[in-house]
């Protein structure tokens, strides 16, 4: 354990100057609901590109509970498709690249389709190779019980289709709750599974949604049962990955939503008393910038903002802050 911590500390101290020389790519996993509902991809990708957000992961979910609800426009970014479809034409026009949704292409545990009918190959034919950045593997695989065998099959198939395409993998963080990650044995087993699955990706990261910490209850791989704030989470999840899976590229999937917005108004009124609702808020501009900057200084070369679709309005301050912070990050390139 002593050698492990020493290696991590060395990576934290030693990477700062190198990270500063490699500006991050910035992506968005979703846009606010009213903007997504227009299905006007020229407008959507123009707004992203003007803010320096040059990657897009197609998710249109606007509610998490009591049921997951989506606008359903994810289908605009998978086969069957045509090269002149509005989504793909707008991607190319504005220089935004797609992070292909692997969970909609290949089902975990199912046999891979013949290469002659491969859905990723069909997607690339529609979008154009230059408009596809990479492919996201199964979401939070260790948390969702995806086997190493399934993750390896996914990775091998992507490389069969195009060896130059990076495979991305996002892991769930440690949530400190009784009966789960509050137990050391559970945390250790989970992190071991994360390390094993990370073999089958080129770019790896954690989803870190720690604001406010009293609600998020996010832990760190290094701090036992301690609940951490956004600064510690941003630093220590990247640091752990660099030590556990060296030789990869690293990303940070960062919170751009309020936990309150994930619930239907009816359910929120039942599960969260007014004093709790008053605590919950989207990250401020300062918090967004701190999370992104700390992640990049620690070794992440890809930042993805997640959860904008839970906000009803593109005019809301939270989304305006995401775009403004992205512009500032881009200006540092």
C-alpha positions in Angstrom: 0.0 0.0 0.0 2.9 2.4 0.8 4.4 1.9 -2.7 1.0 2.3 -4.3 0.3 5.7 -2.5 3.9 6.8 -3.3 3.4 6.1 -7.0 0.1 8.0 -7.0 1.6 11.0 -5.3 4.5 11.1 -7.7 2.0 11.1 -10.6 0.0 14.0 -9.1 3.2 16.1 -8.6 5.0 15.1 -11.7 2.2 15.5 -14.3 1.2 19.2 -14.0 3.7 20.7 -16.4 3.1 18.0 -19.0 -0.7 18.4 -18.8 -0.4 22.1 -19.3 1.2 21.4 -22.7 -1.7 19.2 -23.9 -4.9 21.2 -24.0 -8.1 19.1 -23.4 -10.7 18.2 -25.9 -14.2 19.2 -24.6 -17.4 17.3 -25.2 -21.0 17.4 -24.2 -23.2 14.4 -23.4 -26.5 16.0 -24.1 -27.9 19.5 -24.3 -30.8 21.2 -22.4 -34.2 19.7 -23.1 -35.6 22.7 -25.0 -32.6 22.8 -27.3 -32.6 19.1 -27.9 -36.3 19.1 -28.6 -35.9 21.4 -31.6 -34.0 18.5 -33.3 -32.3 21.4 -35.1 -28.8 19.9 -35.3 -27.4 22.9 -37.2 -28.4 25.1 -34.3 -27.2 22.6 -31.7 -23.8 22.0 -33.1 -23.2 25.6 -34.0 -23.8 26.6 -30.3 -21.4 23.8 -29.2 -18.7 24.7 -31.7 -18.8 28.4 -30.9 -18.0 27.5 -27.2 -15.1 25.2 -28.2 -17.2 22.0 -27.5 -16.1 19.8 -30.4 -17.3 16.4 -29.3 -20.9 15.2 -28.8 -22.3 12.1 -27.2 -25.9 11.7 -28.2 -28.1 11.3 -25.1 -31.5 13.0 -24.9 -32.5 11.8 -21.4 -34.4 14.4 -19.4 -35.6 12.4 -16.3 -34.0 9.8 -14.1 -36.8 9.0 -11.6 -39.4 7.7 -11.1 -38.6 6.3 -14.6 -35.9 7.1 -17.1 -37.4 9.3 -19.9 -35.8 10.5 -23.1 -36.8 12.5 -26.1 -35.7 9.5 -28.1 -33.5 11.3 -30.6 -30.5 9.0 -29.9 -31.8 7.1 -33.0 -30.7 10.0 -35.2 -27.1 8.9 -34.5 -27.2 5.2 -35.3 -28.0 3.0 -38.3 -30.1 2.7 -40.3 -29.0 6.1 -41.6 -27.9 8.1 -44.7 -24.9 10.4 -45.2 -27.1 13.4 -45.8 -29.2 12.9 -42.6 -29.4 16.3 -40.8 -27.6 15.1 -37.7 -24.5 13.9 -39.7 -24.5 16.8 -42.1 -24.5 19.3 -39.2 -21.7 17.4 -37.4 -19.5 17.8 -40.5 -20.5 21.4 -41.2 -19.6 22.6 -37.7 -16.5 20.4 -37.1 -18.1 18.5 -34.2 -17.1 14.9 -33.8 -19.4 12.1 -32.6 -18.7 9.8 -29.6 -20.6 6.9 -30.9 -23.0 5.3 -28.4 -21.7 1.7 -28.1 -24.5 0.6 -25.9 -26.9 1.2 -28.8 -24.7 -0.7 -31.2 -23.7 -3.9 -29.4 -25.6 -5.6 -26.6 -23.4 -7.0 -23.7 -23.3 -10.8 -23.8 -24.9 -11.1 -27.2 -23.1 -12.4 -30.2 -21.5 -9.8 -32.4 -23.2 -9.3 -35.8 -21.4 -10.2 -39.0 -18.9 -7.6 -40.1 -20.8 -7.2 -43.3 -23.8 -5.9 -41.2 -21.9 -4.2 -38.5 -23.8 -1.2 -37.0 -20.7 0.8 -36.2 -19.4 0.4 -39.8 -22.8 1.6 -41.0 -22.7 4.6 -38.7 -19.2 5.6 -39.9 -20.4 5.3 -43.5 -23.2 7.9 -42.7 -21.2 10.3 -40.5 -17.8 10.0 -42.3 -14.7 8.8 -40.4 -13.5 12.3 -39.7 -16.7 13.1 -37.9 -16.4 10.1 -35.5 -14.0 10.6 -32.6 -14.4 7.3 -30.9 -16.8 4.8 -29.4 -18.1 4.7 -25.9 -18.1 1.2 -24.4 -20.8 -0.2 -22.1 -21.7 2.4 -19.6 -20.2 2.1 -16.1 -19.5 -1.6 -16.7 -18.2 -2.7 -13.3 -21.2 -1.1 -11.7 -23.7 -2.6 -14.2 -22.2 -6.1 -14.0 -20.7 -6.2 -17.5 -18.2 -9.0 -17.7 -14.6 -8.6 -18.8 -15.4 -11.1 -21.6 -18.1 -8.8 -23.0 -15.9 -5.7 -22.7 -13.1 -7.5 -24.5 -15.5 -8.6 -27.3 -16.7 -5.0 -27.7 -13.1 -3.7 -27.9 -12.0 -6.3 -30.4 -15.0 -5.6 -32.6 -14.4 -1.9 -32.7 -10.8 -2.5 -33.7 -11.9 -4.9 -36.4 -14.1 -2.2 -37.9 -11.4 0.5 -37.6 -8.2 0.0 -35.7 -7.7 3.8 -35.4 -10.9 4.4 -33.5 -10.4 4.9 -29.7 -12.7 3.0 -27.4 -13.8 5.1 -24.4 -14.9 3.7 -21.0 -16.6 5.5 -18.2 -16.7 4.1 -14.7 -19.1 4.9 -11.8 -17.5 6.5 -8.8 -17.6 5.3 -5.2 -20.9 6.3 -3.5 -20.5 6.0 0.3 -23.7 4.4 1.6 -24.3 1.8 4.3 -24.5 -1.7 2.9 -22.5 -0.8 -0.1 -19.4 1.3 -0.7 -19.1 2.2 2.9 -17.6 -1.3 3.3 -13.9 -1.5 2.5 -14.2 -5.0 1.0 -16.9 -3.8 -1.4 -14.8 -0.8 -2.4 -11.7 -2.9 -3.0 -13.6 -5.5 -5.1 -15.2 -2.8 -7.1 -11.9 -1.0 -7.9 -10.3 -4.3 -8.8 -13.1 -4.8 -11.4 -12.7 -1.3 -12.7 -8.9 -1.9 -13.2 -9.6 -5.2 -15.0 -12.3 -3.8 -17.3 -10.1 -0.8 -18.2 -7.8 -3.1 -20.1 -10.4 -3.0 -22.9 -10.4 0.7 -23.6 -8.0 3.3 -24.9 -9.5 6.3 -23.0 -10.8 5.7 -19.4 -12.4 7.9 -16.8 -14.9 8.2 -14.0 -18.2 10.0 -13.9 -17.8 12.5 -11.1 -21.0 14.2 -10.0 -20.1 15.5 -6.5 -22.1 18.7 -6.0 -23.4 19.2 -3.3 -21.3 16.6 -1.4 -24.0 16.1 1.2 -26.4 14.8 -1.5 -23.8 13.2 -3.8 -22.1 11.2 -1.1 -19.1 10.6 -3.4 -16.0 9.0 -2.0 -12.4 8.7 -3.2 -10.4 5.6 -4.0 -7.9 6.8 -1.4 -10.0 8.0 1.5 -12.0 5.2 2.9 -15.5 6.3 4.0 -14.8 10.0 3.7 -17.2 12.0 1.5 -15.2 14.4 -0.7 -15.9 17.6 -2.5 -15.5 18.4 -6.2 -11.9 19.4 -6.0 -10.7 16.2 -4.3 -12.9 14.1 -6.6 -11.5 15.8 -9.7 -7.9 15.2 -8.6 -8.0 11.7 -7.1 -10.1 9.8 -9.6 -7.7 10.7 -12.4 -4.8 10.0 -10.1 -6.1 6.5 -9.3 -6.6 5.6 -12.9 -3.1 6.7 -13.9 -1.7 4.4 -11.2 -4.1 1.5 -11.8 -4.1 1.6 -15.6 -0.9 3.2 -16.8 -0.3 3.8 -20.5 -3.9 4.8 -21.2 -5.4 8.2 -22.0 -7.6 9.7 -19.3 -10.9 11.6 -19.3 -13.2 13.2 -16.8 -17.0 13.1 -17.1 -18.1 16.0 -15.1 -21.4 17.1 -13.6 -23.3 19.9 -15.4 -26.7 19.2 -13.8 -28.6 19.6 -10.5 -29.7 16.4 -8.8 -33.1 18.0 -8.2 -33.7 18.2 -12.0 -33.4 14.4 -12.4 -36.7 13.9 -10.6 -40.2 14.6 -11.8 -41.6 17.6 -9.9 -44.2 15.3 -8.3 -41.7 12.8 -7.0 -39.2 15.5 -5.9 -41.9 17.1 -3.7 -42.4 13.7 -2.0 -38.8 12.6 -1.5 -37.1 15.9 -0.8 -38.3 18.4 1.9 -37.9 22.1 1.2 -34.6 22.3 3.2 -33.1 19.6 1.0 -34.3 21.1 -2.2 -32.7 24.4 -1.1 -29.3 22.6 -0.8 -29.3 21.2 -4.3 -28.0 23.2 -7.2 -26.1 22.8 -10.4 -22.3 23.5 -10.3 -21.5 27.1 -10.4 -19.1 28.5 -13.0 -16.3 28.5 -10.4 -17.0 24.8 -9.6 -17.2 23.8 -13.2 -13.9 25.5 -13.9 -12.2 24.0 -10.9 -13.3 20.5 -11.7 -12.2 20.8 -15.3 -8.8 22.5 -14.6 -7.9 20.1 -11.7 -8.8 17.1 -13.9 -6.6 18.4 -16.8 -3.7 19.3 -14.5 -3.9 15.7 -13.2 -3.7 14.1 -16.6 -7.1 14.1 -18.3 -6.9 15.2 -21.9 -10.7 14.9 -22.5 -13.5 16.7 -20.5 -17.1 15.7 -21.1 -20.0 17.7 -19.5 -22.8 15.3 -18.6 -26.4 15.9 -17.7 -27.5 19.1 -19.5 -30.6 17.4 -20.7 -32.0 17.4 -17.2 -32.3 21.2 -17.5 -35.4 22.4 -19.2 -33.9 25.6 -20.7 -30.8 26.4 -22.7 -31.2 29.9 -21.3 -30.6 28.7 -17.8 -27.5 30.0 -16.0 -26.1 26.5 -15.5 -25.9 25.8 -19.3 -24.6 29.3 -20.0 -21.9 28.6 -17.4 -20.9 25.3 -19.1 -20.5 27.1 -22.4 -18.6 30.0 -20.9 -16.2 27.7 -19.0 -15.6 25.7 -22.1 -14.7 28.9 -24.0 -12.2 29.7 -21.3 -10.7 26.3 -21.3 -10.3 26.5 -25.1 -8.7 29.9 -24.9 -5.9 28.3 -22.8 -4.9 26.0 -25.7 
